[in-house]
Amino acid sequence: MEVKIENLKKQFGQVIGVKDLDLNVRDGEFVALLGPSGCGKTTTLLMLAGIYKPTDGTIRFGDRVVNQVQPRDRNIGMVFQSYALYPHMTVFGNISYPLKLKKVPKQEQMERVERVANTMGIGGLLDRRPGQLSGGQQQRVALGRALVKEPDILLFDEPLSNLDARLRLTMRSEIKQLQNRLGITAIYVTHDQVEAMTMADRIAVMNQGVLQAFDTPEDLYDRPKTLFVAGFVGNPPMNFADVSVMAEHGGFTARNESIRLQVPAERGQKAAAAGKVRMGIRPEDIHVVDEGDAVTAEVVIVEPLGRDAMLDVRFGSDQFLVLADPQKHIRAGDQVKLHFDMDSVQFFDLQSERSLLWN
């Protein structure tokens, strides 16, 4: 089922929750709504579910405008952060509840519940109550209850945030595999960029009710269109410094009082027209080297991450995060030489905060 959102707006008194949102979700696509708390992602999801009525704009499921359609008539399945299971009902009762409301015959209820429960790996738990289940099992029950309706669209509101890290990893994979196998259109709200990057076909990044970007995970990471997207997507986050990009000696140079870096011609030409810009570079694109053309920096903090060591380094007035080989045994207070991979550098306009490379 295709979902089309046109000029959608939601206002609470003087507060604008969602502003002029345009989004087109393709049939069978998995789309994540990603952003910090208060960005409008859950408000958007609740408008899709029919729990909130839009202040303005249009929501279409396929060719049908659903703005005034009641939630029960939208044929959606919704999985909540809290699971919202009925504690006095068995697993069977919880999963079958939407079918009871639709007055589906009991034999068909049993068949559909058993089929969904087996798909979710909880076929042997139908007689248990939610209090007798683990967090992962409760999550599977909530997902089974959404699926048993055979919905056109699945809506997820931060469904994994109550699980431990290992179980979140497992459930991310299970939900994505299930969605792929069933081919159901899915819209998934999260503030966790790892969930969004690993699960979604495309990600809508939101901030303060405004859509910042709608793109594939790869393009959001490698070609961020705004300063907000560049800083929000990626862990550890992108480093930023204000520099002037100038043409000199047949090439381009980015410089401030602390650094002087050669910029590839294509990127330098686009940034030089703006003069002073904000440069962005990810921690993995800065390398600790023993010699060569490099920036000298002081290590302020070292955070061991296992595979990498994250260095918090300072040079002049700038402070960056750098990923280094832990076998180098770098310690706080050490002086290190840094090589910047300028083929991956980003440049943003200081006023509009839009990318100078990708817009």
C-alpha positions as CSV (number, residue, x, y, z in Angstrom):
1,M,0.0,0.0,0.0
2,E,1.4,3.4,-1.0
3,V,1.3,6.1,1.6
4,K,1.3,9.7,0.3
5,I,1.5,12.7,2.7
6,E,1.0,16.1,1.2
7,N,1.5,19.5,3.0
8,L,0.7,17.9,6.3
9,K,0.5,20.1,9.3
10,K,-0.3,19.6,13.0
11,Q,-0.7,22.5,15.4
12,F,-1.3,22.3,19.1
13,G,-2.4,25.8,20.1
14,Q,0.5,28.1,19.2
15,V,2.9,25.1,18.9
16,I,3.5,23.6,15.5
17,G,4.2,19.9,15.9
18,V,4.6,19.1,12.1
19,K,5.0,21.7,9.4
20,D,4.3,21.3,5.7
21,L,5.4,17.7,5.5
22,D,5.5,16.0,2.1
23,L,6.4,12.3,2.0
24,N,5.8,9.5,-0.4
25,V,6.2,5.9,0.9
26,R,6.2,3.3,-1.9
27,D,4.2,0.1,-1.7
28,G,6.1,-2.5,0.4
29,E,8.8,0.0,1.5
30,F,10.2,0.2,5.0
31,V,10.6,3.9,5.9
32,A,12.0,5.2,9.2
33,L,11.0,8.5,10.7
34,L,14.2,9.6,12.6
35,G,14.9,12.6,14.8
36,P,15.4,13.8,18.3
37,S,12.6,14.1,20.9
38,G,10.0,16.7,19.9
39,C,10.9,16.6,16.2
40,G,7.4,15.6,15.1
41,K,8.0,12.0,14.2
42,T,5.5,10.4,16.6
43,T,2.9,13.1,15.8
44,T,3.2,12.2,12.2
45,L,2.7,8.5,13.0
46,L,-0.3,9.2,15.1
47,M,-1.9,11.2,12.3
48,L,-1.3,8.2,10.0
49,A,-2.9,6.0,12.6
50,G,-5.9,8.4,12.8
51,I,-5.3,9.1,16.5
52,Y,-4.5,12.7,15.7
53,K,-6.4,14.7,13.1
54,P,-4.3,16.9,10.8
55,T,-4.6,20.6,11.1
56,D,-4.0,20.8,7.4
57,G,-2.9,18.7,4.5
58,T,-3.8,15.3,3.1
59,I,-3.0,11.7,3.9
60,R,-3.6,9.1,1.2
61,F,-3.5,5.3,1.6
62,G,-3.3,4.2,-2.1
63,D,-5.9,6.4,-3.8
64,R,-8.1,6.9,-0.7
65,V,-7.9,10.1,1.4
66,V,-8.0,8.9,5.0
67,N,-8.0,12.2,6.9
68,Q,-11.5,11.6,8.3
69,V,-11.4,7.8,8.3
70,Q,-11.6,6.2,11.8
71,P,-8.5,4.3,13.0
72,R,-10.4,1.0,13.0
73,D,-11.3,1.5,9.3
74,R,-7.8,2.2,8.1
75,N,-6.6,-1.4,8.1
76,I,-3.4,-0.6,9.9
77,G,-1.4,-2.6,12.4
78,M,0.4,-0.6,15.1
79,V,3.1,-1.7,17.5
80,F,3.7,0.6,20.5
81,Q,6.7,1.3,22.6
82,S,5.0,0.0,25.7
83,Y,3.6,-3.1,23.8
84,A,0.1,-2.3,25.3
85,L,-0.7,-5.9,26.1
86,Y,-3.7,-6.8,28.2
87,P,-2.2,-8.3,31.4
88,H,-5.4,-10.3,32.2
89,M,-5.5,-12.0,28.8
90,T,-3.4,-14.9,27.5
91,V,-1.1,-14.5,24.5
92,F,-3.9,-16.1,22.4
93,G,-6.4,-13.5,23.8
94,N,-4.1,-10.6,23.1
95,I,-3.3,-11.6,19.5
96,S,-6.9,-12.5,18.7
97,Y,-8.4,-9.4,20.2
98,P,-8.5,-7.3,16.9
99,L,-10.3,-10.3,15.3
100,K,-12.9,-10.4,18.0
101,L,-13.6,-6.8,17.5
102,K,-14.2,-7.5,13.8
103,K,-16.4,-10.5,14.8
104,V,-14.3,-12.9,12.8
105,P,-15.6,-16.5,13.3
106,K,-13.8,-18.4,16.1
107,Q,-12.4,-21.1,13.9
108,E,-10.8,-18.5,11.6
109,Q,-9.5,-16.7,14.7
110,M,-7.8,-19.8,15.9
111,E,-6.2,-20.5,12.5
112,R,-5.0,-17.0,12.0
113,V,-3.6,-16.7,15.5
114,E,-1.7,-20.0,15.3
115,R,-0.3,-19.1,11.9
116,V,0.9,-15.7,13.1
117,A,2.2,-17.1,16.4
118,N,4.2,-19.7,14.6
119,T,5.6,-17.1,12.3
120,M,6.7,-15.0,15.3
121,G,8.2,-18.1,17.1
122,I,5.7,-17.9,20.0
123,G,3.4,-20.8,19.0
124,G,4.2,-22.6,22.3
125,L,3.3,-19.6,24.5
126,L,-0.4,-19.0,23.6
127,D,-1.6,-20.1,27.0
128,R,0.7,-17.7,29.0
129,R,-0.1,-14.3,30.2
130,P,2.2,-11.2,29.5
131,G,3.6,-11.2,33.0
132,Q,5.1,-14.7,32.3
133,L,6.9,-13.5,29.2
134,S,10.3,-12.0,28.6
135,G,10.6,-8.5,27.0
136,G,11.4,-10.1,23.6
137,Q,8.5,-12.4,23.8
138,Q,6.1,-9.6,24.7
139,Q,7.4,-7.6,21.7
140,R,6.7,-10.6,19.5
141,V,3.1,-10.8,20.9
142,A,2.6,-7.1,20.2
143,L,3.9,-7.6,16.6
144,G,1.7,-10.7,16.2
145,R,-1.4,-8.8,17.3
146,A,-0.6,-6.2,14.6
147,L,0.0,-8.8,11.9
148,V,-3.1,-11.0,12.6
149,K,-5.3,-8.2,11.2
150,E,-3.5,-8.7,7.8
151,P,-3.0,-5.0,7.6
152,D,-2.0,-2.9,4.6
153,I,0.4,-0.8,6.6
154,L,2.4,-1.5,9.7
155,L,3.2,1.4,12.1
156,F,5.9,1.2,14.7
157,D,6.3,3.7,17.5
158,E,9.8,3.1,19.0
159,P,9.0,-0.6,19.6
160,L,12.5,-1.7,20.7
161,S,13.5,1.0,23.2
162,N,12.5,-1.1,26.2
163,L,14.7,-4.0,25.3
164,D,18.3,-4.6,26.2
165,A,21.1,-4.0,23.6
166,R,21.5,-7.6,22.5
167,L,17.8,-8.3,22.2
168,R,17.3,-5.0,20.2
169,L,19.9,-6.4,17.7
170,T,18.0,-9.6,17.4
171,M,14.6,-8.0,17.0
172,R,15.8,-5.5,14.4
173,S,16.8,-8.3,12.2
174,E,13.6,-10.3,12.9
175,I,11.3,-7.3,12.1
176,K,13.1,-6.5,8.9
177,Q,13.1,-10.1,7.7
178,L,9.4,-10.4,8.5
179,Q,8.6,-7.2,6.7
180,N,10.6,-8.2,3.7
181,R,8.9,-11.6,3.6
182,L,5.4,-10.3,3.9
183,G,5.9,-7.2,1.7
184,I,3.9,-4.9,4.0
185,T,4.5,-1.2,3.9
186,A,6.1,-0.2,7.2
187,I,6.7,3.2,8.8
188,Y,8.9,3.0,11.8
189,V,9.5,5.9,14.3
190,T,12.8,5.9,16.2
191,H,15.3,8.3,17.7
192,D,18.0,5.6,17.4
193,Q,19.9,6.2,14.2
194,V,21.4,2.6,14.2
195,E,17.8,1.2,14.1
196,A,17.0,3.5,11.2
197,M,20.2,2.9,9.3
198,T,20.1,-0.9,9.6
199,M,16.4,-1.5,9.0
200,A,15.0,1.2,6.6
201,D,15.0,1.3,2.9
202,R,14.7,5.1,3.2
203,I,14.9,7.5,6.2
204,A,13.0,10.7,6.8
205,V,15.0,12.9,9.1
206,M,13.0,15.4,11.0
207,N,13.8,18.3,13.3
208,Q,11.4,20.8,15.0
209,G,8.5,19.5,12.9
210,V,10.3,20.0,9.6
211,L,11.5,17.3,7.2
212,Q,15.3,17.8,6.8
213,A,16.0,15.0,4.3
214,F,14.4,11.8,2.9
215,D,16.9,9.5,1.4
216,T,18.6,6.1,1.6
217,P,20.8,5.4,4.6
218,E,23.9,5.5,2.4
219,D,23.1,8.9,0.9
220,L,22.2,10.4,4.3
221,Y,25.6,9.3,5.6
222,D,27.8,10.1,2.6
223,R,25.9,13.0,1.1
224,P,24.1,14.9,3.9
225,K,22.1,17.8,2.6
226,T,21.9,19.9,5.8
227,L,24.1,20.6,8.7
228,F,21.6,19.0,11.0
229,V,21.5,15.7,9.1
230,A,25.3,15.6,9.0
231,G,25.6,16.1,12.8
232,F,22.7,13.8,13.7
233,V,23.4,10.8,11.4
234,G,26.5,9.0,12.4
235,N,28.0,7.6,15.6
236,P,30.5,9.0,16.7
237,P,29.1,12.3,15.2
238,M,30.7,14.3,12.5
239,N,33.3,16.9,13.5
240,F,32.8,20.5,12.4
241,A,35.1,23.6,12.1
242,D,34.6,27.0,10.5
243,V,37.1,27.5,7.7
244,S,37.7,29.7,4.7
245,V,38.1,27.8,1.4
246,M,40.3,29.6,-1.1
247,A,41.8,29.0,-4.5
248,E,45.6,29.1,-4.4
249,H,48.6,27.6,-6.2
250,G,46.3,25.9,-8.8
251,G,44.3,24.1,-6.1
252,F,42.0,24.8,-3.2
253,T,42.8,25.1,0.5
254,A,40.6,25.0,3.6
255,R,42.1,27.0,6.5
256,N,41.6,28.6,9.8
257,E,44.0,29.6,12.6
258,S,44.6,25.9,13.4
259,I,44.6,24.0,10.1
260,R,45.5,24.2,6.5
261,L,44.2,21.4,4.3
262,Q,44.3,20.7,0.6
263,V,40.7,20.2,-0.8
264,P,39.9,18.1,-3.9
265,A,39.1,20.4,-6.9
266,E,35.4,19.5,-7.3
267,R,34.6,20.0,-3.6
268,G,36.9,23.0,-3.3
269,Q,35.4,24.8,-6.3
270,K,31.9,24.6,-4.8
271,A,32.9,25.7,-1.4
272,A,35.3,28.5,-2.5
273,A,32.4,30.5,-3.9
274,A,30.9,30.8,-0.4
275,G,34.2,31.9,1.2
276,K,33.8,31.1,4.9
277,V,32.0,27.8,5.4
278,R,31.5,25.1,8.0
279,M,33.6,22.1,7.2
280,G,32.5,18.6,8.4
281,I,34.5,15.4,8.5
282,R,33.7,12.1,10.2
283,P,36.0,10.6,12.9
284,E,36.8,7.6,10.7
285,D,38.0,9.9,8.0
286,I,40.8,11.3,10.2
287,H,43.8,9.0,10.6
288,V,46.6,9.0,13.1
289,V,49.9,8.8,11.1
290,D,53.6,8.7,12.0
291,E,54.8,11.1,9.3
292,G,53.8,13.1,6.2
293,D,51.6,16.1,5.7
294,A,49.6,16.2,8.9
295,V,48.0,18.3,11.6
296,T,49.5,18.1,15.1
297,A,47.0,17.7,17.9
298,E,47.0,17.0,21.6
299,V,45.0,14.1,22.9
300,V,42.5,15.2,25.6
301,I,40.6,12.0,26.3
302,V,40.9,8.4,25.1
303,E,37.8,6.2,25.1
304,P,38.4,2.5,24.5
305,L,35.7,1.0,22.2
306,G,37.2,-2.4,21.7
307,R,37.8,-2.5,18.0
308,D,38.7,1.2,18.0
309,A,39.9,3.8,20.4
310,M,38.1,7.1,20.2
311,L,40.4,10.1,20.7
312,D,39.1,13.5,21.7
313,V,41.8,15.7,20.3
314,R,42.5,19.5,20.4
315,F,44.4,21.7,17.9
316,G,44.1,25.4,18.3
317,S,40.5,26.3,19.1
318,D,39.1,23.2,17.4
319,Q,38.3,19.9,19.2
320,F,37.6,16.7,17.1
321,L,36.8,13.1,17.7
322,V,39.1,10.6,15.9
323,L,39.0,6.8,15.7
324,A,42.4,5.2,16.1
325,D,43.9,1.7,16.3
326,P,44.0,0.7,20.0
327,Q,47.3,-1.1,19.4
328,K,48.9,2.3,19.1
329,H,48.4,2.7,22.9
330,I,47.8,6.4,22.7
331,R,47.2,8.1,26.0
332,A,45.7,11.4,27.1
333,G,48.3,14.2,26.9
334,D,50.1,12.6,23.9
335,Q,50.8,14.6,20.7
336,V,49.6,12.9,17.6
337,K,49.7,13.7,13.9
338,L,46.4,13.6,12.0
339,H,45.8,13.0,8.3
340,F,42.4,14.2,7.0
341,D,40.8,12.2,4.1
342,M,39.6,15.3,2.2
343,D,37.8,13.2,-0.4
344,S,35.1,12.7,2.3
345,V,35.0,16.2,3.6
346,Q,31.6,18.1,3.6
347,F,31.0,21.9,3.4
348,F,27.9,23.8,4.6
349,D,26.7,27.3,4.2
350,L,26.9,29.2,7.5
351,Q,23.6,31.0,7.0
352,S,21.3,28.4,5.4
353,E,23.1,25.4,6.9
354,R,22.5,23.6,3.6
355,S,25.2,21.6,1.9
356,L,27.3,23.3,-0.7
357,L,28.1,20.0,-2.3
358,W,24.8,18.1,-2.7
359,N,22.0,20.6,-3.1
